[in-house]
Amino acid sequence: HSSHVAYVIYTSGSTGKPKGVSVTHGGLRGVRDAAQRRYGVEQSSRFLHICSPSFDPSVLEWMVAFSAGATLVIVPSTIIGGHELSDLLHSEKVTHAIITPAVLGTMEPAELPELRVVSVGGDVTTPELLAKWAPGRAYFNGYGPTETTIISSFGDLAIGRSIDIGRPVEGMSALVLDERLHPVPVGTRGELYFAGAAL
């Protein structure tokens, strides 16, 4: 059933203390569908699997690749970034990657012409990194605590526009509230709250 637990993964995201989060099948379907549409993954795609299984985007890598019948290119644990990772992406003709900005910054985009879609998360994208990697490819910023099933919102980033976390995925709502849980006016500081079936 969609409300049954698909897996338990540990996070410290919302409290700073490690805890297990039970993720349901229903939550997975929504984020997979949202990513599949944005990334445009097809059977001919070659999707990078670089995330550790302890990092929840690894589940999204598997789901998006397998649900499209695409190839999942698994990065050996001895490769962290730089020329070794770039050589692997080039030789395996990787077309799609979910990757942290820090690791992406260790490579050169000109060496990876087949890489058409980059989805970053887990860290901040700088304007310099975006300017370096966005030309000629789709560049997404995925944001979300584990408790909201991997990615709660996608930002479609482009050079010259603000770097943000975008809009919530289908089935999720995002609100900025004050300390009394009232919505704050636009441009006012508050705390981000998510709600929806994937929570």
Disulfide bonds with the S-S distance in Angstrom:
none
